């Protein structure tokens, strides 16, 4: 099977002329076989003439140009048409006449420029062709000649239909590729926002706190160490995110999940944020994307708590059910907003999109005491 695949790949890499040549040679040889001589298209009712050296040349003129039917479709059509005309004028009536509809289909499908002009010129050439046949003693009735012309038009139309179908498919693939690229850019932007914003916000909060700890060397050293650790985690997460962009990378093994929430909570506590964490139930087996989305909801909510409610008592509750994960993150509004941290609103919008994509529910609302609460219900597990 591998040998066959290699042969197929080698054949596809060959020039299009090489791939079209076998059909041209096959039709040429078949037309010259005694069993097929005189069994082709017959117009004008002229008596069939035995093959001679000229017949071989006419057959070659009709068939061999098919080797360039996709590379130079107009040239192929002109040469094949000339060969077909000579075939009828000399009354060889060769099987090679089959090359004419093939050339017309190829021209309709592959001709890039001057398509209308080519169609007009070839139609105009049909009139002198009929005139010569009539001078040679043709007894064809006008109705038969019109039907033959319509058959040639049909062949061209089939080629044009193939061309339009191919163009429509190429346009569809282009739109799919653009949509895929846009979705991938959105996904990468969302991941960068979630990873970078959380760590950078924590570093900003820790750095601002360090300004007021110069009189306490031990606490200052601990705070600066926390800044360093946060920066290292940010670099590690960025490297992981870049690894996810590789086609051969297994992202499932290292994707953050609800099981990493305790580490996330502890990192946030080190910034000085008073934080209470409650987790109920056990994660379902497996929950896949639901765990990842739950982690991102908590991460973004804690990032916003550091930005807009630093020092406020923050409560994180996560409950694992049989079919869903419920998340609630709230602040009581008693803290102060970090001056150097700003927001674009992209984080909450991204969370809503993540949760909606899994068929869940998401809300982010202010509380009466000036705090804020983020809630999410994320379907998980398999239905029973």
C-alpha positions as CSV (number, residue, x, y, z in Angstrom):
1,X,0.0,0.0,0.0
2,X,2.8,2.4,0.8
3,X,4.4,1.7,-2.6
4,X,1.1,2.5,-4.3
5,X,0.8,5.7,-2.3
6,X,4.4,6.7,-3.3
7,X,3.6,6.1,-7.0
8,X,0.4,8.2,-6.7
9,X,2.3,11.0,-5.0
10,X,4.9,10.9,-7.7
11,X,2.3,10.9,-10.4
12,X,0.5,13.9,-8.9
13,X,3.8,15.8,-8.8
14,X,4.4,15.3,-12.5
15,X,3.7,18.1,-14.9
16,X,0.1,18.3,-16.1
17,X,1.2,17.7,-19.7
18,X,2.8,14.4,-18.7
19,X,-0.4,13.4,-16.9
20,X,-2.6,14.3,-19.9
21,X,-0.3,12.6,-22.4
22,X,-1.6,9.0,-21.8
23,X,-5.1,9.9,-22.9
24,X,-3.8,11.5,-26.1
25,X,-1.6,8.4,-26.9
26,X,-4.4,5.9,-26.0
27,X,-6.9,7.6,-28.3
28,X,-4.3,7.9,-31.1
29,X,-3.4,4.2,-31.0
30,X,-7.1,3.1,-30.7
31,X,-8.0,5.2,-33.7
32,X,-5.3,3.5,-35.8
33,X,-6.3,0.0,-34.9
34,X,-8.0,-1.8,-37.9
35,X,-11.1,-2.7,-35.8
36,X,-11.8,1.0,-35.1
37,X,-11.0,2.5,-38.5
38,X,-14.0,4.2,-40.1
39,X,-16.1,3.9,-36.9
40,X,-15.9,7.5,-35.8
41,X,-18.1,10.6,-36.3
42,X,-19.5,10.9,-39.8
43,X,-20.8,14.1,-41.3
44,X,-21.9,14.8,-44.8
45,X,-22.6,11.2,-45.8
46,X,-19.4,11.0,-47.8
47,X,-18.1,7.5,-48.4
48,X,-15.5,6.3,-45.9
49,X,-12.0,6.5,-47.3
50,X,-9.4,3.8,-46.5
51,X,-6.6,4.8,-44.1
52,X,-3.3,5.9,-45.7
53,X,-0.3,7.9,-44.5
54,X,-2.3,11.1,-44.5
55,X,-4.9,9.4,-42.2
56,X,-2.1,8.8,-39.7
57,X,-1.2,12.5,-39.8
58,X,-4.8,13.6,-39.4
59,X,-5.4,11.2,-36.5
60,X,-2.2,12.5,-34.8
61,X,-3.4,16.1,-35.3
62,X,-6.7,15.3,-33.7
63,X,-5.5,13.3,-30.7
64,X,-2.0,14.4,-29.7
65,X,-2.9,18.0,-28.8
66,X,-4.9,16.6,-26.0
67,X,-1.6,16.3,-24.1
68,X,-1.8,20.1,-23.7
69,X,-5.5,20.4,-23.1
70,X,-5.0,21.9,-19.6
71,X,-1.8,23.8,-20.2
72,X,-2.8,25.4,-23.4
73,X,-6.5,24.7,-23.9
74,X,-7.1,27.2,-26.7
75,X,-4.2,25.8,-28.8
76,X,-5.4,22.3,-28.1
77,X,-9.0,23.2,-29.3
78,X,-7.7,24.9,-32.5
79,X,-5.5,21.9,-33.5
80,X,-8.1,19.3,-32.6
81,X,-10.8,21.2,-34.5
82,X,-8.5,21.5,-37.6
83,X,-7.8,17.7,-37.4
84,X,-11.5,17.0,-37.1
85,X,-12.3,19.1,-40.1
86,X,-9.6,17.3,-42.2
87,X,-10.9,14.0,-40.9
88,X,-14.4,14.8,-42.3
89,X,-13.1,16.4,-45.5
90,X,-11.1,13.3,-46.4
91,X,-13.9,11.1,-45.1
92,X,-11.6,9.0,-42.8
93,X,-14.3,9.1,-40.1
94,X,-11.8,8.1,-37.5
95,X,-12.5,7.3,-33.8
96,X,-10.1,10.3,-33.2
97,X,-13.2,12.5,-33.7
98,X,-13.9,11.8,-30.0
99,X,-11.1,14.2,-29.2
100,X,-13.2,17.2,-30.3
101,X,-15.8,17.1,-27.4
102,X,-12.9,16.4,-25.0
103,X,-11.0,19.5,-26.2
104,X,-14.2,21.5,-25.9
105,X,-14.8,20.4,-22.4
106,X,-11.2,21.1,-21.4
107,X,-11.3,24.6,-23.0
108,X,-14.6,25.4,-21.2
109,X,-13.0,24.3,-17.9
110,X,-9.5,25.6,-18.1
111,X,-9.4,28.5,-20.5
112,X,-8.6,31.6,-18.4
113,X,-8.7,34.5,-20.9
114,X,-10.7,35.4,-23.9
115,X,-13.3,32.7,-23.3
116,X,-16.1,34.6,-25.1
117,X,-13.9,35.5,-28.1
118,X,-12.8,31.9,-28.4
119,X,-16.4,30.7,-28.3
120,X,-17.4,33.2,-31.0
121,X,-14.5,32.4,-33.3
122,X,-15.1,28.6,-33.0
123,X,-18.8,29.1,-33.7
124,X,-18.0,31.3,-36.7
125,X,-15.5,28.6,-38.0
126,X,-18.4,26.1,-38.1
127,X,-19.9,27.9,-41.1
128,X,-17.0,27.6,-43.5
129,X,-16.6,24.0,-42.3
130,X,-20.2,23.3,-43.5
131,X,-19.6,25.2,-46.7
132,X,-16.6,22.9,-47.6
133,X,-18.6,19.8,-46.7
134,X,-21.4,21.0,-49.0
135,X,-18.9,21.5,-51.8
136,X,-17.6,18.0,-51.3
137,X,-21.1,16.6,-51.8
138,X,-22.6,16.5,-48.3
139,X,-26.2,15.4,-48.0
140,X,-26.7,16.4,-44.4
141,X,-30.0,18.1,-43.6
142,X,-29.9,21.5,-41.7
143,X,-31.6,19.9,-38.7
144,X,-28.8,17.4,-38.2
145,X,-26.1,20.0,-38.6
146,X,-27.8,22.2,-36.0
147,X,-28.1,19.2,-33.6
148,X,-24.3,18.5,-34.1
149,X,-23.6,22.2,-33.3
150,X,-25.7,22.1,-30.2
151,X,-23.8,18.9,-29.1
152,X,-20.6,20.9,-29.4
153,X,-22.1,23.8,-27.4
154,X,-23.2,21.3,-24.8
155,X,-19.6,20.0,-24.5
156,X,-18.3,23.6,-24.0
157,X,-21.1,24.2,-21.5
158,X,-20.1,21.1,-19.5
159,X,-16.6,22.5,-19.3
160,X,-17.9,25.9,-18.2
161,X,-20.0,24.2,-15.5
162,X,-17.0,22.3,-14.3
163,X,-15.0,25.6,-14.2
164,X,-17.7,27.4,-12.2
165,X,-18.1,24.5,-9.8
166,X,-14.3,24.4,-9.2
167,X,-14.3,28.2,-8.7
168,X,-17.2,28.0,-6.2
169,X,-15.4,25.2,-4.3
170,X,-12.2,27.3,-4.2
171,X,-14.1,30.3,-2.9
172,X,-15.8,28.1,-0.3
173,X,-12.5,26.8,0.9
174,X,-11.1,30.3,1.0
175,X,-13.9,31.4,3.2
176,X,-13.5,28.4,5.4
177,X,-9.7,29.1,5.6
178,X,-10.4,32.7,6.5
179,X,-12.9,31.8,9.1
180,X,-10.6,29.2,10.6
181,X,-7.7,31.7,10.7
182,X,-10.0,34.3,12.4
183,X,-11.2,31.8,14.9
184,X,-7.6,30.7,15.6
185,X,-6.5,34.4,16.0
186,X,-9.4,34.9,18.4
187,X,-8.5,31.8,20.4
188,X,-4.8,32.8,20.6
189,X,-5.8,36.4,21.7
190,X,-8.1,35.0,24.3
191,X,-5.4,32.6,25.7
192,X,-2.9,35.4,25.7
193,X,-5.3,37.7,27.5
194,X,-6.1,35.1,30.1
195,X,-2.5,34.0,30.8
196,X,-0.7,37.4,30.5
197,X,-3.3,39.6,32.2
198,X,-3.5,37.5,35.3
199,X,0.2,37.3,35.9
200,X,1.0,40.9,34.9
201,X,-1.8,42.2,37.1
202,X,-0.5,40.2,40.0
203,X,3.0,41.6,39.4
204,X,1.6,45.2,39.3
205,X,-0.2,44.7,42.6
206,X,2.8,43.2,44.2
207,X,5.2,45.9,42.9
208,X,2.9,48.7,44.1
209,X,2.7,47.1,47.5
210,X,6.5,46.9,47.6
211,X,6.7,50.7,47.5
212,X,5.2,50.9,51.0
213,X,7.4,48.1,52.5
214,X,10.8,49.8,52.4
215,X,10.7,50.1,56.2
216,X,10.2,46.3,56.5
217,X,13.0,44.5,54.7
218,X,11.7,41.0,55.4
219,X,8.2,41.8,53.9
220,X,9.8,43.7,51.0
221,X,12.1,40.8,50.2
222,X,9.1,38.4,50.3
223,X,7.0,40.7,48.1
224,X,9.9,41.1,45.5
225,X,10.4,37.3,45.6
226,X,6.7,36.9,44.8
227,X,7.0,39.3,41.9
228,X,9.9,37.3,40.6
229,X,8.0,34.0,41.0
230,X,5.0,35.5,39.2
231,X,7.2,36.6,36.3
232,X,8.7,33.2,36.0
233,X,5.2,31.6,35.9
234,X,4.2,34.1,33.3
235,X,7.2,33.1,31.1
236,X,6.4,29.5,31.6
237,X,2.8,29.9,30.7
238,X,3.7,31.9,27.6
239,X,6.1,29.1,26.5
240,X,3.4,26.6,27.1
241,X,1.0,28.7,25.0
242,X,3.5,28.9,22.2
243,X,3.9,25.1,22.4
244,X,0.2,24.7,21.9
245,X,0.5,26.4,18.5
246,X,2.7,23.5,17.2
247,X,0.7,21.0,15.2
248,X,2.4,18.0,16.8
249,X,1.9,19.2,20.4
250,X,-0.5,17.3,22.7
251,X,-2.3,20.1,24.5
252,X,-4.5,17.9,26.6
253,X,-1.6,16.8,28.9
254,X,-0.8,20.3,30.3
255,X,-4.0,22.4,29.8
256,X,-5.1,24.1,33.0
257,X,-8.1,22.5,34.7
258,X,-10.3,22.9,37.7
259,X,-7.8,20.7,39.6
260,X,-5.3,23.5,39.4
261,X,-7.6,26.0,41.1
262,X,-5.9,25.6,44.5
263,X,-2.6,26.6,43.0
264,X,-4.2,29.6,41.3
265,X,-5.9,30.7,44.6
266,X,-2.6,30.4,46.5
267,X,-0.8,32.5,43.9
268,X,-3.5,35.2,44.2
269,X,-3.3,35.2,48.0
270,X,0.4,35.9,47.8
271,X,-0.5,39.3,46.2
272,X,-2.1,40.2,49.5
273,X,-5.7,39.6,48.4
274,X,-7.8,38.1,51.2
275,X,-9.3,35.1,49.6
276,X,-11.6,32.3,50.7
277,X,-11.9,29.2,48.6
278,X,-14.5,26.5,48.8
279,X,-14.7,23.5,46.5
280,X,-17.5,20.9,46.7
281,X,-17.7,17.5,45.0
282,X,-15.3,15.7,42.8
283,X,-14.6,16.4,39.1
284,X,-16.4,14.1,36.7
285,X,-14.4,11.6,34.7
286,X,-13.6,13.1,32.3
287,X,-15.0,16.6,31.8
288,X,-12.5,17.9,29.3
289,X,-13.2,21.4,28.1
290,X,-15.5,22.1,31.1
291,X,-12.6,22.0,33.5
292,X,-10.5,24.3,31.4
293,X,-13.3,26.8,31.1
294,X,-14.0,26.7,34.8
295,X,-10.3,27.4,35.5
296,X,-10.4,30.4,33.1
297,X,-13.6,31.8,34.7
298,X,-11.9,31.8,38.2
299,X,-8.6,33.1,36.8
300,X,-10.3,36.1,35.0
301,X,-12.5,36.8,38.0
302,X,-9.5,36.9,40.3
303,X,-7.6,39.1,37.9
304,X,-10.5,41.6,37.9
305,X,-10.6,41.4,41.7
306,X,-6.9,42.4,41.8
307,X,-7.5,45.2,39.3
308,X,-10.7,46.7,40.7
309,X,-11.0,45.5,44.2
310,X,-7.5,45.0,45.6
311,X,-7.7,44.2,49.3
312,X,-11.4,43.3,49.2
313,X,-12.5,40.1,50.7
314,X,-12.9,37.7,47.8
315,X,-14.8,34.4,47.8
316,X,-14.4,31.6,45.3
317,X,-16.9,28.8,45.3
318,X,-16.6,25.8,42.9
319,X,-19.1,22.9,42.9
320,X,-18.6,19.8,40.8
321,X,-21.9,18.1,39.9
322,X,-22.6,15.0,37.9
323,X,-23.4,17.0,34.8
324,X,-22.1,20.5,35.4
325,X,-19.5,22.7,37.2
326,X,-20.8,25.8,39.0
327,X,-18.5,28.7,39.7
328,X,-19.1,31.8,41.7
329,X,-16.4,34.5,42.4
330,X,-17.4,37.6,44.4
331,X,-15.8,40.6,46.1
332,X,-17.4,42.7,48.9
333,X,-16.2,46.1,47.4
334,X,-14.2,47.1,50.5
335,X,-10.8,47.4,48.7
336,X,-9.3,49.9,46.3
337,X,-8.7,49.8,42.6
338,X,-5.1,49.4,41.5
339,X,-4.1,52.7,39.8
340,X,-1.9,51.2,37.1
341,X,-4.1,48.4,36.1
342,X,-6.6,48.9,33.3
343,X,-9.1,46.8,31.5
344,X,-10.6,46.5,28.1
345,X,-13.6,44.3,28.8
346,X,-12.2,41.6,26.5
347,X,-11.8,39.1,29.4
348,X,-15.5,38.9,30.5
349,X,-16.6,38.8,26.9
350,X,-14.2,36.0,26.2
351,X,-15.5,34.1,29.2
352,X,-19.1,34.5,28.0
353,X,-18.1,33.1,24.6
354,X,-16.3,30.1,26.2
355,X,-19.3,29.2,28.4
356,X,-21.9,29.8,25.7
357,X,-19.9,27.5,23.4
358,X,-20.4,24.6,25.9
359,X,-24.1,25.4,26.3
360,X,-23.7,26.9,29.8
361,X,-24.8,30.1,31.5
362,X,-22.6,33.1,32.5
363,X,-23.2,36.3,34.3
364,X,-21.1,39.2,35.7
365,X,-23.0,41.7,37.9
366,X,-22.3,44.4,40.5
367,X,-23.5,43.9,44.0
368,X,-25.3,46.3,46.3
369,X,-22.3,46.7,48.6
370,X,-20.1,47.9,45.7
371,X,-18.6,44.5,45.0
372,X,-18.9,42.3,42.0
373,X,-20.0,38.7,41.4
374,X,-19.2,36.4,38.5
375,X,-21.2,33.2,38.1
376,X,-21.0,30.4,35.5
377,X,-22.7,27.1,35.1
378,X,-20.7,24.9,32.7
379,X,-22.2,21.5,31.5
380,X,-19.7,18.7,32.1
381,X,-19.6,14.9,32.1
382,X,-21.6,12.6,29.9
383,X,-25.4,12.4,30.0
384,X,-26.8,9.3,31.7
